[in-house]
Amino acid sequence: MTAPTREEIRTAVDLPGAIILDVRTKDEVAAAPLTKKPYKHASCHLDDPSELLEKAEELMPDKNAPIIIFCRSGRRAGKAKELLEERGYAKVLNAGGLTDLESIL
């Protein structure tokens, strides 16, 4: 599957019910938070996605809402996207890293 375009991400962020999801570690978030839009947080490590899986239904109860995921570089966001899609989330976009997303917003 191809990566979403900048315009697709920009459009998704502005849709009703859209959720921006940060899957970086708490330390990464504290060091460089996203300041342009409200977001939700659940860490997703490549070898341990348990926090994301535990918080998914609470943070994102509507499985049809657009979910825009980002991390530091995009790799963990890709893993999180796969996991959420496996659990029935229908509109998940990997926005890449924090700087990628901020340049779009």
C-alpha positions in Angstrom: 0.0 0.0 0.0 1.3 3.5 -0.8 1.8 6.2 1.8 -0.9 8.9 2.0 -0.2 12.2 0.3 0.3 15.4 2.3 -3.1 16.5 1.0 -4.8 13.3 2.1 -3.4 13.7 5.6 -4.4 17.4 5.7 -7.9 16.5 4.7 -8.2 13.7 7.1 -7.0 15.8 10.1 -9.9 18.3 9.4 -12.7 15.6 9.2 -15.2 15.4 12.0 -14.1 13.0 14.7 -10.6 12.7 13.3 -8.0 11.6 15.9 -4.3 12.4 15.8 -2.5 9.6 17.6 1.1 10.0 18.9 2.7 6.6 19.4 6.1 7.9 20.6 7.4 7.2 24.1 6.5 9.5 27.0 10.0 10.8 27.0 9.8 11.7 23.3 6.5 13.4 23.8 7.8 15.4 26.7 10.9 16.5 24.7 9.0 17.5 21.6 5.2 17.6 21.9 2.9 18.3 18.9 1.8 21.9 19.4 -0.4 22.6 16.4 -3.4 20.3 17.1 -4.8 18.3 20.0 -3.7 14.7 20.0 -4.0 11.4 21.9 -1.1 9.4 23.1 -0.4 5.6 23.4 3.1 4.3 23.0 3.7 1.6 20.4 7.1 0.0 20.6 8.1 -2.2 17.6 8.6 -5.2 20.0 5.9 -4.3 22.5 2.7 -2.6 21.3 0.8 -3.5 24.5 0.1 0.0 25.6 -1.5 0.9 22.2 -3.5 -2.3 22.2 -4.8 -1.7 25.8 -5.8 1.9 25.2 -7.1 1.7 21.6 -10.8 1.2 22.4 -10.7 3.9 25.1 -8.9 6.5 22.9 -10.5 5.6 19.6 -14.0 4.1 20.3 -15.3 4.9 16.7 -13.5 2.4 14.4 -14.7 4.4 11.4 -13.2 7.8 12.5 -10.1 8.9 10.7 -7.0 8.2 12.7 -3.8 10.0 11.8 -0.8 8.3 13.4 2.7 9.7 13.9 5.9 8.9 15.8 9.5 10.1 15.6 10.3 8.7 12.1 7.2 6.9 10.9 8.3 3.3 11.5 6.3 2.8 14.8 3.4 4.6 13.2 3.5 2.0 10.4 3.4 -0.8 13.0 0.5 0.9 14.9 -1.4 1.3 11.6 -1.1 -2.4 10.9 -2.2 -3.3 14.4 -5.2 -1.0 14.4 -6.3 -2.2 11.0 -6.1 -5.8 12.2 -8.6 -4.7 15.0 -11.1 -3.3 12.6 -10.1 0.4 12.3 -11.1 1.4 8.8 -9.4 4.8 8.1 -5.9 4.8 9.5 -3.2 7.0 8.0 0.5 6.9 8.8 1.6 10.6 8.8 5.3 9.6 9.4 7.3 11.5 12.0 6.5 14.5 14.1 8.3 16.9 11.7 6.4 15.4 8.7 3.1 16.0 10.4 3.9 19.5 11.6 4.9 20.5 8.1 1.5 19.4 6.9 -0.6 21.0 9.6 
